[in-house]
Amino acid sequence: ALESSVSLGCIIGALAVGWACRKMFADKVIVGGLILMGLGLALLPWTPNLMLPVAMMFMVGVGNSFTNIPLNTQSALALPDEYRARVNSLGAFLCSCAQPLGLAMAGSLISGVGLNVTMLSVGLLVMLLAPLLYLIPNFKVFQRLTPEKASSFFVENYPQAFNRKLAS
């Protein structure tokens, strides 16, 4: 039931993210999605019956879609075509390397302080750190660009990262 509720949350979130981005700026949707995920994780072990954990995991799924869809869409638009596969492959590789480390750290935390405290701590950290995305230079500007303007954002702002001679 918990896994299904995450999946359902991702589907509902994917259907609703377009509406959310039209009602407010994408940067706010991304931060809000992270906060929603953090809230779901923080409250999950403290829920007394079956329906509330299902609702918490549904929130995690919606937050996942609200965070990843606008962020990945804008990034895909901004990456030059000849670099997109390289950058995405590198990102996938780094995430794959980080997963075992994250599992080891989570296991150690759960063994040391317990599941409830670990989930609460991780959820609160996600919620507290989400607004720090605004400290990334041009994050808000980048997330608010139209698709036409986003397509040249990385090349214009970080020309040294996109050497056209190396791309061919």
C-alpha positions in Angstrom: 0.0 0.0 0.0 2.9 2.4 0.8 4.7 1.8 -2.5 1.4 2.1 -4.4 0.6 5.4 -2.7 4.0 6.8 -3.7 3.4 5.8 -7.3 -0.1 7.3 -7.2 1.3 10.4 -5.7 3.9 10.7 -8.5 1.2 10.2 -11.1 -1.2 12.8 -9.5 1.8 15.1 -9.1 2.8 14.7 -12.7 -0.7 15.6 -13.8 -0.9 18.6 -11.4 2.6 20.1 -11.8 1.6 21.9 -15.0 -1.3 23.6 -13.2 0.9 24.4 -10.2 3.6 26.0 -12.4 1.0 28.1 -14.1 -0.4 29.3 -10.7 3.0 30.1 -9.2 6.6 30.2 -10.4 8.4 26.9 -11.0 11.1 27.7 -8.4 8.4 27.9 -5.7 6.9 24.6 -6.9 10.3 23.0 -6.7 10.9 24.2 -3.1 7.3 23.4 -2.2 7.7 19.9 -3.5 10.9 19.4 -1.4 9.1 20.7 1.6 6.1 18.3 0.9 8.5 15.4 0.6 10.3 16.3 3.8 7.0 16.6 5.7 5.9 13.2 4.4 9.1 11.6 5.5 9.2 13.4 8.9 5.6 12.4 9.8 5.6 8.9 8.4 6.8 7.0 11.5 4.6 9.0 13.8 1.3 8.1 12.2 -0.9 5.9 14.4 -3.0 4.0 11.8 -2.7 2.6 8.3 -4.3 5.4 6.3 -2.0 8.2 7.5 1.2 6.5 6.4 -0.4 5.9 3.0 -1.3 9.7 2.9 2.3 10.6 3.9 3.8 8.4 1.1 1.3 10.0 -1.3 2.7 13.4 -0.3 6.2 12.1 -0.9 5.2 11.1 -4.4 3.5 14.4 -5.2 6.5 16.3 -3.9 8.8 14.1 -6.0 6.9 15.1 -9.2 6.7 18.7 -8.1 10.4 18.8 -7.6 11.8 16.8 -10.4 9.6 17.6 -13.4 10.1 21.4 -13.5 13.8 21.0 -12.5 14.6 18.4 -15.1 12.5 20.0 -17.8 14.2 23.4 -17.5 17.6 21.7 -17.3 17.0 19.6 -20.4 15.9 22.8 -22.3 19.0 24.7 -21.2 21.6 22.0 -22.1 23.0 22.2 -25.7 22.0 19.1 -27.6 25.5 17.8 -28.0 26.1 17.9 -24.3 22.7 16.5 -23.0 23.6 12.8 -23.1 27.0 13.4 -21.5 25.6 15.5 -18.7 22.7 13.2 -18.0 24.9 10.1 -18.0 27.3 11.7 -15.6 24.4 12.7 -13.3 23.0 9.2 -13.4 26.4 7.7 -12.7 27.0 10.0 -9.7 23.6 9.2 -8.3 24.2 5.5 -8.7 27.5 6.0 -6.7 25.7 7.9 -4.0 22.9 5.3 -3.4 25.0 2.7 -1.5 26.5 5.5 0.6 23.1 6.8 1.5 21.9 3.3 2.4 24.9 2.7 4.6 24.4 6.0 6.3 20.7 5.4 6.8 21.3 2.0 8.2 23.9 3.3 10.6 21.5 6.1 11.7 18.6 3.7 12.2 20.8 1.3 14.2 22.1 4.2 16.3 19.1 6.3 17.0 16.1 4.4 15.7 13.8 4.6 12.7 11.5 7.3 14.1 14.3 9.7 15.0 16.1 9.0 11.7 12.9 9.6 9.5 12.0 12.8 11.5 15.6 14.1 11.2 15.9 13.4 7.5 12.4 14.9 6.8 13.2 18.0 8.8 16.6 18.4 7.1 14.9 18.3 3.7 12.3 20.9 4.7 14.9 23.2 6.3 17.4 22.9 3.4 14.9 23.3 0.5 14.9 27.1 0.7 18.7 27.1 0.4 18.2 26.4 -3.3 17.7 30.2 -3.6 21.4 30.6 -2.6 22.4 29.0 -5.9 23.3 31.8 -8.3 20.5 32.5 -10.8 18.3 29.6 -9.6 15.2 31.7 -9.4 15.9 33.5 -12.7 16.6 30.2 -14.4 13.5 28.5 -13.2 11.3 31.5 -14.3 12.6 31.6 -17.9 10.4 30.8 -20.9 11.5 27.7 -22.8 12.8 29.9 -25.6 15.1 31.9 -23.2 16.0 28.8 -21.2 17.5 27.1 -24.3 20.5 29.4 -24.3 20.9 30.1 -20.6 23.7 27.7 -19.8 25.8 28.6 -22.9 25.3 32.3 -22.2 26.0 32.2 -18.4 28.7 29.4 -18.4 30.4 29.6 -21.8 33.6 28.0 -20.5 31.6 24.8 -19.7 30.5 24.4 -23.3 33.5 24.4 -25.7 31.9 24.0 -29.1 35.1 22.6 -30.6 35.2 19.7 -28.1 31.5 18.9 -28.7 32.0 17.8 -32.3 
